[in-house]
Amino acid sequence: MFCSKLGCGIIVNKIDYLIKIIIMPKRAINLAKCHYENLASSHKHLPWLLVLFVFVNVFALSISSILPEGGSSFGVSAVKQAKAEGNDDGTVLLIHSDSTDGSVVFADDSTAGNGGAGHTITAVGNVHHEVDQKKFGATSMYFDGSGDYLSVPDSEDWDFGGGDFTIDFWVRRATVASHAYFYNQYKAGYDGVYLVAYALSHGKKLVFNVDNDGSFPWAISLLSTTTIEAGVWYHVAVSREGNVWRLFVNGVKEAEATNSLVLTDKTSNIGLGIGAWDFSSNPYYGHMDEMRVSKGVARWTS
């Protein structure tokens, strides 16, 4: 039980309950049960306690399955994010960056990546884990804007074809002076899959570009309404569900397109944190956390 009969009796303020209902629903249930057991014999507390007990069970149970224990401070977007959480059979790349300060070892913790063995991740330049900024866990990935990137070998996991997929992660730019390529799998020219935050000179918007034929314009080009500013954490997600392609920022859908494009196998490494066309220009400067690629599942659809 969440608290002992001796300890739980000291928290009787109704406002405390309401706070716990919102931010810690599972604990609120246990706390209400504890009070009920302790105070059921007290006629003074019984009427409001019975009402509260019913309310807590109905309300908290209805949301406890989508909110993690301990609650959240991210509001509606956090609820949407919680629905999309998971490391399941569709997860083919997952970099938690829950490491130690300065470490240059990057692990793929995905369930299904590389047949369940996980992908080898190569750190290029000075990219490393850093404690100064992180969204979850102990560290995040830090790119210093001078040739840093992570490279993951080509795999059938990146061959999405005409199927569903999702790419999602947290990002915090250190500057908006240059383009920031968060994810790319490059083949040639306008033939690849790219997630880019534009520089100040181009409006600082997030863009997701996809094509096969190597020539402009892109078959799919989704542009955010949100500007990706420096010094702010953003959750970014792109997904394909059937023929519908979507881009999300902080859990909110900002762009959508319909296209039956079947992606060709790009037969090249994935670059994280740097991209452009050739893995050698527009290095990313900032932090990333919880990078995940999912194949066969559109985790974000609305």
Secondary structure as GFF3:
##gff-version 3
##sequence-region A 1 302
A	DSSP	alpha_helix	5	8	.	.	.	ID=ss1
A	DSSP	alpha_helix	14	23	.	.	.	ID=ss2
A	DSSP	alpha_helix	25	39	.	.	.	ID=ss3
A	DSSP	alpha_helix	46	64	.	.	.	ID=ss4
A	DSSP	alpha_helix	75	83	.	.	.	ID=ss5
A	DSSP	beta_strand	91	95	.	.	.	ID=ss6
A	DSSP	three_ten_helix	113	116	.	.	.	ID=ss7
A	DSSP	beta_strand	122	124	.	.	.	ID=ss8
A	DSSP	beta_strand	128	130	.	.	.	ID=ss9
A	DSSP	beta_strand	140	144	.	.	.	ID=ss10
A	DSSP	beta_strand	149	152	.	.	.	ID=ss11
A	DSSP	three_ten_helix	156	158	.	.	.	ID=ss12
A	DSSP	beta_strand	165	173	.	.	.	ID=ss13
A	DSSP	beta_strand	180	186	.	.	.	ID=ss14
A	DSSP	beta_strand	190	197	.	.	.	ID=ss15
A	DSSP	three_ten_helix	200	202	.	.	.	ID=ss16
A	DSSP	beta_strand	205	214	.	.	.	ID=ss17
A	DSSP	beta_strand	220	227	.	.	.	ID=ss18
A	DSSP	beta_strand	233	241	.	.	.	ID=ss19
A	DSSP	beta_strand	244	249	.	.	.	ID=ss20
A	DSSP	beta_strand	252	258	.	.	.	ID=ss21
A	DSSP	beta_strand	270	272	.	.	.	ID=ss22
A	DSSP	beta_strand	285	295	.	.	.	ID=ss23
###
